[in-house]
Amino acid sequence: MLILLLGTAGLAAFGFSQLVQDQAGPVAFLALGTGAVLSILILCGFYMLQPNQAAAITLFGDYRGSDRVTGLRWTWPWMMRKKVSVRANNFISDRIKVNDLRGNPIEMAAQIVWRVVDTAQALFDVDDYRAFVNVQVEAAIRTIGSRYPYDDFEHQEVTLRGNHDQVGSELRAELIERLAVAGITVDECGFTHLAYAQEIAGAMLRRQQAQAVVAARQTLVEGAVGMVEMALDQLSAKNVVELDDERRAAMVSNLMVVLCGERDTQPVVNTGTLYQ
């Protein structure tokens, strides 16, 4: 078509030169008119496609196909071309408040990498595919957020905080299903923000602190019981001292106080007998 454009432009130039040389005649007028009209028609049919760019072609409102070949392209001038980028787009959603499986309000935000795979669906099946992506991302986050609890202190359930990979995979599958109608796929997604809402953040922090204290106490008591048992067994095995049940209970009590106390104990020296 470039060669044809050069030919028609040359024909128009030939007719114009004949008119300039006062050699006006039917041949000159015909060459100038034909060359000019054909040159304009051919020139209007050219368009350019950049890498990762596509063009949807329509004829009087009828979809005729998509062109994904990059470079200088040409089609009939009366066929409309609408370009669509098929590059990857990175989108970070706003923080939204969601109720998790237990009804606790949490704040969530996600990062989505999406791209157009079907230009016809993106242009003609939805009104604005970019706005459609924004709305569906928020809807998918709310769906996934209400499907799982934020946290499980007993570590027996799938949670939003403890199972990022699994929850992220489900979010991606949910988005792909929702965006398929617009010819859009999701390459990657993940949470960028996940936390309790401000109105319950303080209460949940105290609960976590209490759970941590209980777990620490449990570990401390288990270790103290083992140490007391080991001390009594070694004293009995080496015949260091003979203790009756009452004095054995007193020694166990004193050792547990020493081992489980939060402050350093002050020793009391008994200068009398064992029973005074």
Secondary structure, DSSP 8 states (H G I E B T S, - for coil): -HHHHHHHHHHHHHHHHHHHTT---HHHHHHHHHHHHHHHHHHHTEEEE-TTEEEEEEETTEEEEEE---EEEE--TTSEEEEEE-S-EEEE---EEEE-TTS-EEEEEEEEEEEES-HHHHHHTSS-HHHHHHHHHHHHHHHHHTTS-S--TTS-S--TTT-HHHHHHHHHHHHHHHHGGGTEEEEEEEEEEEEE-HHHHHHHHHHHHHHHHHHHHHHHHHHHHHHHHHHHHHHHHTTS----HHHHHHHHHHHHHHHH-SS--------S-TT-
